[in-house]
Amino acid sequence: MGNMIKINADRKVIENLPPQVLSNLGMNQIAYIKTELRENELSFSVFAADGNEIIAFDNMQEAKDFIRLSNLMPMTVH
């Protein structure tokens, strides 16, 4: 299963959560890494669970290390 987080809740309960609650899920637990092309250079951007960009790195390992040092779980965005 890798980095999958299980949520033990009924699907209807999750679907009916207010948007402000959903946007904060995972805020203190996970961060996302998204590969982007910036000025013709590959960049590995770290985003908080709410979608706000935190920082960008030149390589994936630096991004993962930053997340782990922040006591978060790294996830990738495709």
PyMOL Python script that loads the backbone (N, CA, C, O; Angstrom):
from pymol import cmd

cmd.read_pdbstr("""\
ATOM      1  N   MET A   1       0.797  -1.194   0.000  1.00  0.00           N
ATOM      2  CA  MET A   1       0.000   0.000   0.000  1.00  0.00           C
ATOM      3  C   MET A   1       0.842   1.261   0.000  1.00  0.00           C
ATOM      4  O   MET A   1       0.329   2.314  -0.378  1.00  0.00           O
ATOM      5  N   GLY A   2       2.077   1.218   0.393  1.00  0.00           N
ATOM      6  CA  GLY A   2       2.942   2.373   0.329  1.00  0.00           C
ATOM      7  C   GLY A   2       2.525   3.486   1.265  1.00  0.00           C
ATOM      8  O   GLY A   2       2.360   3.273   2.466  1.00  0.00           O
ATOM      9  N   ASN A   3       2.353   4.696   0.701  1.00  0.00           N
ATOM     10  CA  ASN A   3       2.046   5.873   1.498  1.00  0.00           C
ATOM     11  C   ASN A   3       0.555   6.165   1.611  1.00  0.00           C
ATOM     12  O   ASN A   3       0.171   7.297   1.906  1.00  0.00           O
ATOM     13  N   MET A   4      -0.282   5.171   1.382  1.00  0.00           N
ATOM     14  CA  MET A   4      -1.717   5.411   1.410  1.00  0.00           C
ATOM     15  C   MET A   4      -2.190   5.612   2.850  1.00  0.00           C
ATOM     16  O   MET A   4      -1.796   4.869   3.748  1.00  0.00           O
ATOM     17  N   ILE A   5      -3.026   6.611   3.059  1.00  0.00           N
ATOM     18  CA  ILE A   5      -3.625   6.860   4.358  1.00  0.00           C
ATOM     19  C   ILE A   5      -5.055   6.378   4.304  1.00  0.00           C
ATOM     20  O   ILE A   5      -5.806   6.759   3.406  1.00  0.00           O
ATOM     21  N   LYS A   6      -5.445   5.540   5.260  1.00  0.00           N
ATOM     22  CA  LYS A   6      -6.801   5.024   5.289  1.00  0.00           C
ATOM     23  C   LYS A   6      -7.671   5.931   6.155  1.00  0.00           C
ATOM     24  O   LYS A   6      -7.259   6.357   7.234  1.00  0.00           O
ATOM     25  N   ILE A   7      -8.853   6.214   5.680  1.00  0.00           N
ATOM     26  CA  ILE A   7      -9.829   6.962   6.455  1.00  0.00           C
ATOM     27  C   ILE A   7     -10.990   6.025   6.710  1.00  0.00           C
ATOM     28  O   ILE A   7     -11.659   5.577   5.778  1.00  0.00           O
ATOM     29  N   ASN A   8     -11.223   5.734   7.972  1.00  0.00           N
ATOM     30  CA  ASN A   8     -12.299   4.822   8.343  1.00  0.00           C
ATOM     31  C   ASN A   8     -13.575   5.615   8.570  1.00  0.00           C
ATOM     32  O   ASN A   8     -13.941   5.900   9.711  1.00  0.00           O
ATOM     33  N   ALA A   9     -14.236   5.963   7.509  1.00  0.00           N
ATOM     34  CA  ALA A   9     -15.491   6.707   7.602  1.00  0.00           C
ATOM     35  C   ALA A   9     -16.358   6.338   6.414  1.00  0.00           C
ATOM     36  O   ALA A   9     -15.863   5.958   5.353  1.00  0.00           O
ATOM     37  N   ASP A  10     -17.633   6.456   6.610  1.00  0.00           N
ATOM     38  CA  ASP A  10     -18.588   6.207   5.550  1.00  0.00           C
ATOM     39  C   ASP A  10     -18.396   7.247   4.445  1.00  0.00           C
ATOM     40  O   ASP A  10     -18.170   8.421   4.737  1.00  0.00           O
ATOM     41  N   ARG A  11     -18.484   6.833   3.199  1.00  0.00           N
ATOM     42  CA  ARG A  11     -18.295   7.742   2.067  1.00  0.00           C
ATOM     43  C   ARG A  11     -19.236   8.938   2.134  1.00  0.00           C
ATOM     44  O   ARG A  11     -18.831  10.058   1.823  1.00  0.00           O
ATOM     45  N   LYS A  12     -20.475   8.719   2.533  1.00  0.00           N
ATOM     46  CA  LYS A  12     -21.450   9.812   2.637  1.00  0.00           C
ATOM     47  C   LYS A  12     -21.009  10.856   3.660  1.00  0.00           C
ATOM     48  O   LYS A  12     -21.193  12.057   3.460  1.00  0.00           O
ATOM     49  N   VAL A  13     -20.422  10.375   4.767  1.00  0.00           N
ATOM     50  CA  VAL A  13     -19.945  11.293   5.800  1.00  0.00           C
ATOM     51  C   VAL A  13     -18.849  12.191   5.224  1.00  0.00           C
ATOM     52  O   VAL A  13     -18.859  13.405   5.430  1.00  0.00           O
ATOM     53  N   ILE A  14     -17.921  11.594   4.512  1.00  0.00           N
ATOM     54  CA  ILE A  14     -16.820  12.354   3.919  1.00  0.00           C
ATOM     55  C   ILE A  14     -17.339  13.335   2.873  1.00  0.00           C
ATOM     56  O   ILE A  14     -16.920  14.492   2.848  1.00  0.00           O
ATOM     57  N   GLU A  15     -18.242  12.886   2.013  1.00  0.00           N
ATOM     58  CA  GLU A  15     -18.781  13.755   0.965  1.00  0.00           C
ATOM     59  C   GLU A  15     -19.533  14.951   1.532  1.00  0.00           C
ATOM     60  O   GLU A  15     -19.620  15.985   0.871  1.00  0.00           O
ATOM     61  N   ASN A  16     -20.078  14.834   2.741  1.00  0.00           N
ATOM     62  CA  ASN A  16     -20.857  15.916   3.334  1.00  0.00           C
ATOM     63  C   ASN A  16     -20.059  16.825   4.265  1.00  0.00           C
ATOM     64  O   ASN A  16     -20.628  17.723   4.886  1.00  0.00           O
ATOM     65  N   LEU A  17     -18.751  16.602   4.370  1.00  0.00           N
ATOM     66  CA  LEU A  17     -17.937  17.486   5.195  1.00  0.00           C
ATOM     67  C   LEU A  17     -17.845  18.864   4.544  1.00  0.00           C
ATOM     68  O   LEU A  17     -17.761  18.961   3.320  1.00  0.00           O
ATOM     69  N   PRO A  18     -17.861  19.931   5.345  1.00  0.00           N
ATOM     70  CA  PRO A  18     -17.728  21.278   4.787  1.00  0.00           C
ATOM     71  C   PRO A  18     -16.365  21.455   4.109  1.00  0.00           C
ATOM     72  O   PRO A  18     -15.384  20.843   4.533  1.00  0.00           O
ATOM     73  N   PRO A  19     -16.293  22.281   3.066  1.00  0.00           N
ATOM     74  CA  PRO A  19     -15.030  22.486   2.338  1.00  0.00           C
ATOM     75  C   PRO A  19     -13.871  22.916   3.238  1.00  0.00           C
ATOM     76  O   PRO A  19     -12.736  22.496   3.013  1.00  0.00           O
ATOM     77  N   GLN A  20     -14.133  23.741   4.250  1.00  0.00           N
ATOM     78  CA  GLN A  20     -13.048  24.190   5.125  1.00  0.00           C
ATOM     79  C   GLN A  20     -12.470  23.032   5.949  1.00  0.00           C
ATOM     80  O   GLN A  20     -11.288  23.049   6.290  1.00  0.00           O
ATOM     81  N   VAL A  21     -13.283  22.042   6.264  1.00  0.00           N
ATOM     82  CA  VAL A  21     -12.787  20.865   6.979  1.00  0.00           C
ATOM     83  C   VAL A  21     -11.957  20.007   6.030  1.00  0.00           C
ATOM     84  O   VAL A  21     -10.871  19.553   6.391  1.00  0.00           O
ATOM     85  N   LEU A  22     -12.462  19.785   4.824  1.00  0.00           N
ATOM     86  CA  LEU A  22     -11.730  18.979   3.837  1.00  0.00           C
ATOM     87  C   LEU A  22     -10.377  19.592   3.507  1.00  0.00           C
ATOM     88  O   LEU A  22      -9.394  18.869   3.346  1.00  0.00           O
ATOM     89  N   SER A  23     -10.314  20.917   3.406  1.00  0.00           N
ATOM     90  CA  SER A  23      -9.057  21.573   3.030  1.00  0.00           C
ATOM     91  C   SER A  23      -7.990  21.434   4.107  1.00  0.00           C
ATOM     92  O   SER A  23      -6.806  21.619   3.823  1.00  0.00           O
ATOM     93  N   ASN A  24      -8.382  21.115   5.330  1.00  0.00           N
ATOM     94  CA  ASN A  24      -7.410  20.968   6.410  1.00  0.00           C
ATOM     95  C   ASN A  24      -7.019  19.523   6.695  1.00  0.00           C
ATOM     96  O   ASN A  24      -6.158  19.274   7.539  1.00  0.00           O
ATOM     97  N   LEU A  25      -7.643  18.559   5.999  1.00  0.00           N
ATOM     98  CA  LEU A  25      -7.276  17.159   6.197  1.00  0.00           C
ATOM     99  C   LEU A  25      -5.807  16.949   5.847  1.00  0.00           C
ATOM    100  O   LEU A  25      -5.369  17.309   4.754  1.00  0.00           O
ATOM    101  N   GLY A  26      -5.070  16.386   6.743  1.00  0.00           N
ATOM    102  CA  GLY A  26      -3.670  16.077   6.486  1.00  0.00           C
ATOM    103  C   GLY A  26      -2.713  17.231   6.656  1.00  0.00           C
ATOM    104  O   GLY A  26      -1.520  17.070   6.399  1.00  0.00           O
ATOM    105  N   MET A  27      -3.189  18.398   7.084  1.00  0.00           N
ATOM    106  CA  MET A  27      -2.316  19.576   7.168  1.00  0.00           C
ATOM    107  C   MET A  27      -1.066  19.333   8.016  1.00  0.00           C
ATOM    108  O   MET A  27       0.006  19.829   7.669  1.00  0.00           O
ATOM    109  N   ASN A  28      -1.171  18.606   9.084  1.00  0.00           N
ATOM    110  CA  ASN A  28      -0.012  18.362   9.943  1.00  0.00           C
ATOM    111  C   ASN A  28       0.572  16.979   9.760  1.00  0.00           C
ATOM    112  O   ASN A  28       1.351  16.506  10.588  1.00  0.00           O
ATOM    113  N   GLN A  29       0.181  16.318   8.641  1.00  0.00           N
ATOM    114  CA  GLN A  29       0.655  14.961   8.431  1.00  0.00           C
ATOM    115  C   GLN A  29       1.321  14.732   7.083  1.00  0.00           C
ATOM    116  O   GLN A  29       2.279  13.964   6.997  1.00  0.00           O
ATOM    117  N   ILE A  30       0.841  15.373   6.041  1.00  0.00           N
ATOM    118  CA  ILE A  30       1.377  15.094   4.712  1.00  0.00           C
ATOM    119  C   ILE A  30       1.719  16.375   3.959  1.00  0.00           C
ATOM    120  O   ILE A  30       1.184  17.449   4.236  1.00  0.00           O
ATOM    121  N   ALA A  31       2.624  16.227   3.001  1.00  0.00           N
ATOM    122  CA  ALA A  31       2.946  17.282   2.048  1.00  0.00           C
ATOM    123  C   ALA A  31       3.090  16.603   0.693  1.00  0.00           C
ATOM    124  O   ALA A  31       3.466  15.434   0.602  1.00  0.00           O
ATOM    125  N   TYR A  32       2.789  17.343  -0.335  1.00  0.00           N
ATOM    126  CA  TYR A  32       2.817  16.796  -1.689  1.00  0.00           C
ATOM    127  C   TYR A  32       4.011  17.325  -2.472  1.00  0.00           C
ATOM    128  O   TYR A  32       4.410  18.479  -2.317  1.00  0.00           O
ATOM    129  N   ILE A  33       4.565  16.477  -3.303  1.00  0.00           N
ATOM    130  CA  ILE A  33       5.643  16.877  -4.208  1.00  0.00           C
ATOM    131  C   ILE A  33       5.084  16.832  -5.618  1.00  0.00           C
ATOM    132  O   ILE A  33       4.527  15.823  -6.050  1.00  0.00           O
ATOM    133  N   LYS A  34       5.240  17.927  -6.320  1.00  0.00           N
ATOM    134  CA  LYS A  34       4.770  18.007  -7.697  1.00  0.00           C
ATOM    135  C   LYS A  34       5.951  18.406  -8.575  1.00  0.00           C
ATOM    136  O   LYS A  34       6.635  19.392  -8.301  1.00  0.00           O
ATOM    137  N   THR A  35       6.180  17.635  -9.625  1.00  0.00           N
ATOM    138  CA  THR A  35       7.236  17.952 -10.587  1.00  0.00           C
ATOM    139  C   THR A  35       6.697  19.003 -11.552  1.00  0.00           C
ATOM    140  O   THR A  35       5.625  18.837 -12.134  1.00  0.00           O
ATOM    141  N   GLU A  36       7.457  20.091 -11.713  1.00  0.00           N
ATOM    142  CA  GLU A  36       7.039  21.184 -12.585  1.00  0.00           C
ATOM    143  C   GLU A  36       8.199  21.627 -13.463  1.00  0.00           C
ATOM    144  O   GLU A  36       9.367  21.420 -13.132  1.00  0.00           O
ATOM    145  N   LEU A  37       7.858  22.231 -14.571  1.00  0.00           N
ATOM    146  CA  LEU A  37       8.856  22.828 -15.447  1.00  0.00           C
ATOM    147  C   LEU A  37       8.803  24.335 -15.229  1.00  0.00           C
ATOM    148  O   LEU A  37       7.794  24.977 -15.520  1.00  0.00           O
ATOM    149  N   ARG A  38       9.901  24.897 -14.714  1.00  0.00           N
ATOM    150  CA  ARG A  38       9.978  26.335 -14.448  1.00  0.00           C
ATOM    151  C   ARG A  38      11.188  26.898 -15.181  1.00  0.00           C
ATOM    152  O   ARG A  38      12.323  26.466 -14.978  1.00  0.00           O
ATOM    153  N   GLU A  39      10.916  27.858 -16.024  1.00  0.00           N
ATOM    154  CA  GLU A  39      11.991  28.487 -16.816  1.00  0.00           C
ATOM    155  C   GLU A  39      12.866  27.433 -17.488  1.00  0.00           C
ATOM    156  O   GLU A  39      14.094  27.511 -17.453  1.00  0.00           O
ATOM    157  N   ASN A  40      12.205  26.438 -18.105  1.00  0.00           N
ATOM    158  CA  ASN A  40      12.854  25.344 -18.829  1.00  0.00           C
ATOM    159  C   ASN A  40      13.732  24.455 -17.949  1.00  0.00           C
ATOM    160  O   ASN A  40      14.600  23.748 -18.461  1.00  0.00           O
ATOM    161  N   GLU A  41      13.518  24.482 -16.640  1.00  0.00           N
ATOM    162  CA  GLU A  41      14.257  23.629 -15.711  1.00  0.00           C
ATOM    163  C   GLU A  41      13.264  22.818 -14.899  1.00  0.00           C
ATOM    164  O   GLU A  41      12.206  23.319 -14.519  1.00  0.00           O
ATOM    165  N   LEU A  42      13.606  21.566 -14.634  1.00  0.00           N
ATOM    166  CA  LEU A  42      12.754  20.711 -13.824  1.00  0.00           C
ATOM    167  C   LEU A  42      12.854  21.138 -12.363  1.00  0.00           C
ATOM    168  O   LEU A  42      13.948  21.363 -11.846  1.00  0.00           O
ATOM    169  N   SER A  43      11.704  21.247 -11.704  1.00  0.00           N
ATOM    170  CA  SER A  43      11.625  21.682 -10.320  1.00  0.00           C
ATOM    171  C   SER A  43      10.715  20.724  -9.559  1.00  0.00           C
ATOM    172  O   SER A  43       9.747  20.205 -10.115  1.00  0.00           O
ATOM    173  N   PHE A  44      11.029  20.492  -8.289  1.00  0.00           N
ATOM    174  CA  PHE A  44      10.231  19.626  -7.435  1.00  0.00           C
ATOM    175  C   PHE A  44       9.657  20.486  -6.315  1.00  0.00           C
ATOM    176  O   PHE A  44      10.340  20.801  -5.341  1.00  0.00           O
ATOM    177  N   SER A  45       8.397  20.857  -6.473  1.00  0.00           N
ATOM    178  CA  SER A  45       7.748  21.779  -5.551  1.00  0.00           C
ATOM    179  C   SER A  45       7.051  21.016  -4.431  1.00  0.00           C
ATOM    180  O   SER A  45       6.407  19.993  -4.666  1.00  0.00           O
ATOM    181  N   VAL A  46       7.189  21.525  -3.221  1.00  0.00           N
ATOM    182  CA  VAL A  46       6.543  20.942  -2.052  1.00  0.00           C
ATOM    183  C   VAL A  46       5.321  21.791  -1.715  1.00  0.00           C
ATOM    184  O   VAL A  46       5.412  23.010  -1.569  1.00  0.00           O
ATOM    185  N   PHE A  47       4.174  21.117  -1.594  1.00  0.00           N
ATOM    186  CA  PHE A  47       2.916  21.787  -1.290  1.00  0.00           C
ATOM    187  C   PHE A  47       2.348  21.254   0.015  1.00  0.00           C
ATOM    188  O   PHE A  47       2.465  20.065   0.312  1.00  0.00           O
ATOM    189  N   ALA A  48       1.735  22.132   0.791  1.00  0.00           N
ATOM    190  CA  ALA A  48       1.009  21.714   1.989  1.00  0.00           C
ATOM    191  C   ALA A  48      -0.243  20.976   1.553  1.00  0.00           C
ATOM    192  O   ALA A  48      -0.633  21.040   0.387  1.00  0.00           O
ATOM    193  N   ALA A  49      -0.867  20.284   2.476  1.00  0.00           N
ATOM    194  CA  ALA A  49      -2.077  19.518   2.159  1.00  0.00           C
ATOM    195  C   ALA A  49      -3.192  20.392   1.622  1.00  0.00           C
ATOM    196  O   ALA A  49      -4.059  19.904   0.897  1.00  0.00           O
ATOM    197  N   ASP A  50      -3.188  21.683   1.963  1.00  0.00           N
ATOM    198  CA  ASP A  50      -4.239  22.591   1.478  1.00  0.00           C
ATOM    199  C   ASP A  50      -3.946  23.154   0.096  1.00  0.00           C
ATOM    200  O   ASP A  50      -4.738  23.934  -0.432  1.00  0.00           O
ATOM    201  N   GLY A  51      -2.808  22.765  -0.504  1.00  0.00           N
ATOM    202  CA  GLY A  51      -2.481  23.195  -1.859  1.00  0.00           C
ATOM    203  C   GLY A  51      -1.562  24.392  -1.951  1.00  0.00           C
ATOM    204  O   GLY A  51      -1.191  24.789  -3.056  1.00  0.00           O
ATOM    205  N   ASN A  52      -1.180  24.981  -0.831  1.00  0.00           N
ATOM    206  CA  ASN A  52      -0.262  26.121  -0.857  1.00  0.00           C
ATOM    207  C   ASN A  52       1.174  25.641  -1.030  1.00  0.00           C
ATOM    208  O   ASN A  52       1.628  24.734  -0.333  1.00  0.00           O
ATOM    209  N   GLU A  53       1.881  26.267  -1.971  1.00  0.00           N
ATOM    210  CA  GLU A  53       3.277  25.895  -2.196  1.00  0.00           C
ATOM    211  C   GLU A  53       4.132  26.374  -1.037  1.00  0.00           C
ATOM    212  O   GLU A  53       3.988  27.501  -0.565  1.00  0.00           O
ATOM    213  N   ILE A  54       5.026  25.498  -0.585  1.00  0.00           N
ATOM    214  CA  ILE A  54       5.916  25.825   0.525  1.00  0.00           C
ATOM    215  C   ILE A  54       7.292  26.220   0.006  1.00  0.00           C
ATOM    216  O   ILE A  54       7.825  27.270   0.366  1.00  0.00           O
ATOM    217  N   ILE A  55       7.867  25.362  -0.851  1.00  0.00           N
ATOM    218  CA  ILE A  55       9.232  25.571  -1.328  1.00  0.00           C
ATOM    219  C   ILE A  55       9.460  24.693  -2.558  1.00  0.00           C
ATOM    220  O   ILE A  55       8.721  23.733  -2.776  1.00  0.00           O
ATOM    221  N   ALA A  56      10.462  25.010  -3.355  1.00  0.00           N
ATOM    222  CA  ALA A  56      10.808  24.210  -4.535  1.00  0.00           C
ATOM    223  C   ALA A  56      12.285  23.822  -4.471  1.00  0.00           C
ATOM    224  O   ALA A  56      13.121  24.571  -3.965  1.00  0.00           O
ATOM    225  N   PHE A  57      12.579  22.641  -4.995  1.00  0.00           N
ATOM    226  CA  PHE A  57      13.948  22.122  -5.000  1.00  0.00           C
ATOM    227  C   PHE A  57      14.339  21.693  -6.406  1.00  0.00           C
ATOM    228  O   PHE A  57      13.488  21.520  -7.278  1.00  0.00           O
ATOM    229  N   ASP A  58      15.650  21.524  -6.610  1.00  0.00           N
ATOM    230  CA  ASP A  58      16.170  21.091  -7.908  1.00  0.00           C
ATOM    231  C   ASP A  58      16.063  19.592  -8.109  1.00  0.00           C
ATOM    232  O   ASP A  58      16.123  19.117  -9.243  1.00  0.00           O
ATOM    233  N   ASN A  59      15.903  18.829  -7.016  1.00  0.00           N
ATOM    234  CA  ASN A  59      15.787  17.384  -7.189  1.00  0.00           C
ATOM    235  C   ASN A  59      14.804  16.792  -6.181  1.00  0.00           C
ATOM    236  O   ASN A  59      14.533  17.379  -5.134  1.00  0.00           O
ATOM    237  N   MET A  60      14.285  15.636  -6.515  1.00  0.00           N
ATOM    238  CA  MET A  60      13.257  14.961  -5.732  1.00  0.00           C
ATOM    239  C   MET A  60      13.757  14.601  -4.338  1.00  0.00           C
ATOM    240  O   MET A  60      13.015  14.742  -3.366  1.00  0.00           O
ATOM    241  N   GLN A  61      14.992  14.141  -4.224  1.00  0.00           N
ATOM    242  CA  GLN A  61      15.505  13.715  -2.921  1.00  0.00           C
ATOM    243  C   GLN A  61      15.540  14.874  -1.928  1.00  0.00           C
ATOM    244  O   GLN A  61      15.203  14.691  -0.758  1.00  0.00           O
ATOM    245  N   GLU A  62      15.943  16.065  -2.378  1.00  0.00           N
ATOM    246  CA  GLU A  62      15.945  17.231  -1.489  1.00  0.00           C
ATOM    247  C   GLU A  62      14.532  17.560  -1.013  1.00  0.00           C
ATOM    248  O   GLU A  62      14.329  17.910   0.149  1.00  0.00           O
ATOM    249  N   ALA A  63      13.567  17.447  -1.907  1.00  0.00           N
ATOM    250  CA  ALA A  63      12.169  17.712  -1.539  1.00  0.00           C
ATOM    251  C   ALA A  63      11.697  16.690  -0.506  1.00  0.00           C
ATOM    252  O   ALA A  63      11.057  17.061   0.479  1.00  0.00           O
ATOM    253  N   LYS A  64      12.003  15.411  -0.716  1.00  0.00           N
ATOM    254  CA  LYS A  64      11.618  14.365   0.238  1.00  0.00           C
ATOM    255  C   LYS A  64      12.301  14.571   1.587  1.00  0.00           C
ATOM    256  O   LYS A  64      11.675  14.416   2.636  1.00  0.00           O
ATOM    257  N   ASP A  65      13.576  14.919   1.559  1.00  0.00           N
ATOM    258  CA  ASP A  65      14.312  15.156   2.808  1.00  0.00           C
ATOM    259  C   ASP A  65      13.703  16.315   3.592  1.00  0.00           C
ATOM    260  O   ASP A  65      13.550  16.228   4.810  1.00  0.00           O
ATOM    261  N   PHE A  66      13.356  17.395   2.901  1.00  0.00           N
ATOM    262  CA  PHE A  66      12.726  18.550   3.547  1.00  0.00           C
ATOM    263  C   PHE A  66      11.426  18.127   4.241  1.00  0.00           C
ATOM    264  O   PHE A  66      11.170  18.505   5.385  1.00  0.00           O
ATOM    265  N   ILE A  67      10.620  17.347   3.542  1.00  0.00           N
ATOM    266  CA  ILE A  67       9.333  16.910   4.095  1.00  0.00           C
ATOM    267  C   ILE A  67       9.554  16.031   5.319  1.00  0.00           C
ATOM    268  O   ILE A  67       8.885  16.206   6.338  1.00  0.00           O
ATOM    269  N   ARG A  68      10.476  15.098   5.228  1.00  0.00           N
ATOM    270  CA  ARG A  68      10.733  14.199   6.369  1.00  0.00           C
ATOM    271  C   ARG A  68      11.286  14.976   7.566  1.00  0.00           C
ATOM    272  O   ARG A  68      10.915  14.699   8.707  1.00  0.00           O
ATOM    273  N   LEU A  69      12.164  15.942   7.315  1.00  0.00           N
ATOM    274  CA  LEU A  69      12.702  16.764   8.405  1.00  0.00           C
ATOM    275  C   LEU A  69      11.616  17.620   9.045  1.00  0.00           C
ATOM    276  O   LEU A  69      11.755  18.051  10.190  1.00  0.00           O
ATOM    277  N   SER A  70      10.540  17.865   8.312  1.00  0.00           N
ATOM    278  CA  SER A  70       9.397  18.609   8.832  1.00  0.00           C
ATOM    279  C   SER A  70       8.383  17.688   9.506  1.00  0.00           C
ATOM    280  O   SER A  70       7.281  18.111   9.856  1.00  0.00           O
ATOM    281  N   ASN A  71       8.771  16.421   9.684  1.00  0.00           N
ATOM    282  CA  ASN A  71       7.908  15.403  10.299  1.00  0.00           C
ATOM    283  C   ASN A  71       6.594  15.208   9.574  1.00  0.00           C
ATOM    284  O   ASN A  71       5.551  15.008  10.196  1.00  0.00           O
ATOM    285  N   LEU A  72       6.653  15.269   8.241  1.00  0.00           N
ATOM    286  CA  LEU A  72       5.485  15.036   7.402  1.00  0.00           C
ATOM    287  C   LEU A  72       5.736  13.806   6.540  1.00  0.00           C
ATOM    288  O   LEU A  72       6.870  13.337   6.444  1.00  0.00           O
ATOM    289  N   MET A  73       4.702  13.288   5.920  1.00  0.00           N
ATOM    290  CA  MET A  73       4.817  12.148   5.012  1.00  0.00           C
ATOM    291  C   MET A  73       4.772  12.679   3.579  1.00  0.00           C
ATOM    292  O   MET A  73       3.828  13.378   3.210  1.00  0.00           O
ATOM    293  N   PRO A  74       5.792  12.351   2.763  1.00  0.00           N
ATOM    294  CA  PRO A  74       5.780  12.823   1.380  1.00  0.00           C
ATOM    295  C   PRO A  74       4.814  12.039   0.495  1.00  0.00           C
ATOM    296  O   PRO A  74       4.734  10.814   0.581  1.00  0.00           O
ATOM    297  N   MET A  75       4.093  12.748  -0.344  1.00  0.00           N
ATOM    298  CA  MET A  75       3.203  12.157  -1.344  1.00  0.00           C
ATOM    299  C   MET A  75       3.561  12.809  -2.680  1.00  0.00           C
ATOM    300  O   MET A  75       4.021  13.951  -2.706  1.00  0.00           O
ATOM    301  N   THR A  76       3.358  12.110  -3.763  1.00  0.00           N
ATOM    302  CA  THR A  76       3.596  12.711  -5.072  1.00  0.00           C
ATOM    303  C   THR A  76       2.275  12.997  -5.777  1.00  0.00           C
ATOM    304  O   THR A  76       1.274  12.308  -5.578  1.00  0.00           O
ATOM    305  N   VAL A  77       2.307  14.026  -6.600  1.00  0.00           N
ATOM    306  CA  VAL A  77       1.141  14.406  -7.387  1.00  0.00           C
ATOM    307  C   VAL A  77       1.481  14.157  -8.838  1.00  0.00           C
ATOM    308  O   VAL A  77       2.523  14.600  -9.324  1.00  0.00           O
ATOM    309  N   HIS A  78       0.604  13.448  -9.535  1.00  0.00           N
ATOM    310  CA  HIS A  78       0.846  13.117 -10.950  1.00  0.00           C
ATOM    311  C   HIS A  78       0.003  13.979 -11.835  1.00  0.00           C
ATOM    312  O   HIS A  78       0.063  13.853 -13.058  1.00  0.00           O
TER     313      HIS A  78
END
""", "prot")
cmd.dss("prot")
cmd.show_as("cartoon", "prot")
cmd.util.cbc("prot")
cmd.orient("prot")
